[in-house]
Amino acid sequence: MPTLDDSAAAAEMLGDPEVMRFLGGRTVPAGDVPAVVEKWLERWERHGVGPFVLEHGEDGRFLGRTGILVWDTRTWAHASPDADDHAQPELGWALARRAWGNGYATEAARAVRDWARSERGIGDLISLIVADNVPSQRVAERLGARPTEAVSLSDSGDAVVWVHPR
């Protein structure tokens, strides 16, 4: 799980325009990164799931984040406690650019998917992927997911819903 101590390391990823173009297009100034990490922690408190921090197994350096976010399908906004039957868990991932192309996203997303199903009882999982984010589409394909409809996310624009098989 993330801690506020992860803020400095996460600033590289959140401040990189190439990474953030797939996550709403807005970079996060370094001074605002602790607030982002606090949101990650709030999601854990609210839903019992949230983003995990990815660290390199040998040296512990920050690689990115992967985890479960919960969306309200009526508005495609991050779910509030009243989302009830409209709450949809999403398996998501984002890596610092220096970590791209090493298989970390697939490995981490697979582990989180399996954890979400075995430890949290989550059956239906989606991933929301921007149409031109081909690397994330390849990760979803390696996980067995298939693209379905396009939706407009309240905070970051259009995305394709990829459905993960059970």
ZIKARA-V699370 format. One record per residue. RES is the residue in one small letter. SS is DSSP state (h for helix, s for strand, l for the rest). PSI is psi in whole degrees, 0 to 359 (* if undefined). OMEGA is omega in whole degrees, -180 to 180 (NA if undefined). Layout:
# ZIKARA-V699370
res=[RES;RES]
ss=[SS;SS]
psi=[PSI;PSI]
omega=[OMEGA;OMEGA]
This chain:
# ZIKARA-V699370
res=[m;p;t;l;d;d;s;a;a;a;a;e;m;l;g;d;p;e;v;m;r;f;l;g;g;r;t;v;p;a;g;d;v;p;a;v;v;e;k;w;l;e;r;w;e;r;h;g;v;g;p;f;v;l;e;h;g;e;d;g;r;f;l;g;r;t;g;i;l;v;w;d;t;r;t;w;a;h;a;s;p;d;a;d;d;h;a;q;p;e;l;g;w;a;l;a;r;r;a;w;g;n;g;y;a;t;e;a;a;r;a;v;r;d;w;a;r;s;e;r;g;i;g;d;l;i;s;l;i;v;a;d;n;v;p;s;q;r;v;a;e;r;l;g;a;r;p;t;e;a;v;s;l;s;d;s;g;d;a;v;v;w;v;h;p;r]
ss=[l;l;l;h;h;h;h;h;h;h;h;h;h;h;l;l;h;h;h;h;l;l;l;l;l;l;l;l;l;h;h;h;h;h;h;h;h;h;h;h;h;h;h;h;h;h;h;l;l;l;s;s;s;s;s;l;l;l;l;l;l;s;s;s;s;s;s;s;s;s;s;s;l;l;l;l;s;s;l;l;h;h;h;h;h;h;s;s;s;s;s;s;s;s;s;l;h;h;h;l;l;l;l;h;h;h;h;h;h;h;h;h;h;h;h;h;h;h;h;h;l;l;l;l;s;s;s;s;s;l;l;l;l;h;h;h;h;h;h;h;h;h;l;l;l;s;s;s;s;s;s;s;s;l;l;l;s;s;s;s;s;s;s;s;l;l]
psi=[150;159;165;337;344;352;313;317;323;340;325;311;312;341;0;115;328;322;313;346;338;357;40;348;352;127;161;119;146;322;341;352;320;326;325;315;323;322;321;315;322;323;321;315;318;316;351;6;164;193;141;151;135;129;147;134;331;318;359;8;149;129;332;208;151;152;198;123;153;128;150;112;349;327;350;42;160;132;142;171;340;10;331;241;350;3;128;115;138;134;115;161;150;131;149;145;323;346;357;149;13;2;2;319;314;314;313;316;320;316;317;319;311;320;314;322;316;322;335;356;26;122;300;118;141;169;137;115;130;140;327;12;74;318;319;328;321;322;312;318;318;334;358;5;156;142;146;245;162;142;165;112;141;332;352;11;203;144;159;137;117;127;128;133;155;*]
omega=[179;171;178;177;179;-175;-177;180;-180;-178;178;-178;-175;178;-177;-179;-180;176;-172;178;178;-176;178;173;-178;174;-180;176;-176;-179;-180;-177;178;178;177;179;175;176;177;-180;177;178;176;-179;-175;-170;-176;175;179;-180;169;172;176;179;178;-176;-176;-174;176;-179;-179;177;-177;178;171;-180;-178;171;-179;-178;171;-174;176;-175;-172;171;175;-170;171;-178;-179;-179;177;-176;-179;179;-179;177;177;170;-178;180;174;-178;171;-174;-179;-180;-178;172;-179;-179;-178;-178;-179;-179;-178;-179;178;180;180;177;-179;177;-178;-179;-176;-175;-178;177;-180;180;-177;179;174;165;179;-172;176;-173;-178;178;-176;179;178;175;179;176;-180;179;179;178;179;-179;179;-180;177;-174;172;179;176;-179;-175;-174;-174;174;-172;178;175;177;174;-178;179;178;178;NA]
